[in-house]
Amino acid sequence: MLKKLLPFLFLLCVCPLLAQVSVLSVTDEDKHSQKEDFWHTFEYFILTESGNGGKCQATRVAKNWFVTAAHCVVNRCEKGCTLQIDLLEQPVSVLIQAKHTDKKPIIFIHPKYNDKERIVVAHDFALLHVDVANAPAVYYSRPTKAQPRNKGISRTAFQNYLKQNPTAQREFNRALRPDLPPLLMFDNVTKRIDRKLSVVSIFDGKRGILQNPNPSDYVKELGFAYTKNFGVREGMSGSGVMTNTGELAGIISSYLSVKTPAQNKNEQYFMFTVFNSELTSFMEEVMGSDYYKIDRKDATPNYVTRSPKNHQEIIEAVQKMNSKK
């Protein structure tokens, strides 16, 4: 459970996950191995009328569009909320603000998302419509030993900080105009992802990269992909799962502990949505012409290979969880 010390900003732990999977490496390219490669991904905070909110992550896929996990926003924003997207990893940063209401929605949740089920990964997907360049902004400096709380500053002070710090200026420019990742489009066929996968974790503005040494598989019966958990923790839900060649394969959703009879121990798995026809049809409907501006690549045949497992263990575990009242 995290708390942002900004007076008006509160963070709750939102069941998130980090994903990275190292599978068969088909290239020496490594486009998403450093935090500088993830300037399309941001930490955001949810503010409600009561002041309580949550923290998740989102990946920018078009000029004014982000993708995130539905479970981050579905209940907190049912009666309206404000999103604050933190743009910089610097002692001084800026929060872009975007308000969601029934009359002027900016949050769009996949229609098949059902929060009554325990495992809802396949449709745990939402779009955020935020005009980053023109949205209201809050400028602040992060805590220090001398200043134990976040402190609001003026826009002029923020601009002066950028002028005096070329690294911060470059970071800000990339946050406003990032290199947007292409979507990796999956057929509804069980396959092993033939790439290394990674995700970025962002807490209090600090970024870290996790790379998974385990294989990951998309399972037709489940409608989502999974791999062994390798350090996923709360606060990362909604972050993009990236290939080492720069494609956005899916969105961090949740994890599941499964007892394996062979080893007689619990194995924790990380689960993430992928861009199959159900997700992309929803994106096309909501985004309209903006959807066609996104670069897309078919996963088959170049990004996947035959899966050597039947995945029955995790299929039964998911079915068992969803059958519980």
HELIX and SHEET records of a PDB file:
HELIX    1   1 LYS A   35  PHE A   38  5                                   4    
HELIX    2   2 ALA A   70  VAL A   73  1                                   4    
HELIX    3   3 VAL A  121  HIS A  123  5                                   3    
HELIX    4   4 ARG A  155  GLN A  164  1                                  10    
HELIX    5   5 PRO A  166  LEU A  176  1                                  11    
HELIX    6   6 SER A  277  MET A  287  1                                  11    
HELIX    7   7 GLY A  288  LYS A  293  5                                   6    
HELIX    8   8 GLN A  312  SER A  323  1                                  12    
SHEET    1   A 9 ILE A 107  ILE A 109  0                                        
SHEET    2   A 9 ALA A 126  HIS A 129 -1                                        
SHEET    3   A 9 TRP A  65  THR A  68 -1                                        
SHEET    4   A 9 GLY A  53  ALA A  62 -1                                        
SHEET    5   A 9 THR A  41  LEU A  47 -1                                        
SHEET    6   A 9 CYS A  81  ASP A  86 -1                                        
SHEET    7   A 9 VAL A  92  HIS A 100 -1                                        
SHEET    8   A 9 ALA A 137  SER A 141 -1                                        
SHEET    9   A 9 LYS A 151  ILE A 153 -1                                        
SHEET    1   B 2 LEU A 183  MET A 185  0                                        
SHEET    2   B 2 ARG A 296  ASP A 298  1                                        
SHEET    1   C 9 LYS A 206  GLN A 211  0                                        
SHEET    2   C 9 LEU A 197  PHE A 203 -1                                        
SHEET    3   C 9 GLY A 240  THR A 243 -1                                        
SHEET    4   C 9 LEU A 248  THR A 260 -1                                        
SHEET    5   C 9 LYS A 265  VAL A 274 -1                                        
SHEET    6   C 9 PHE A 224  LYS A 228 -1                                        
SHEET    7   C 9 SER A 216  VAL A 219 -1                                        
SHEET    8   C 9 LYS A 191  ILE A 193 -1                                        
SHEET    9   C 9 VAL A 304  THR A 305 -1                                        
END                                                                             
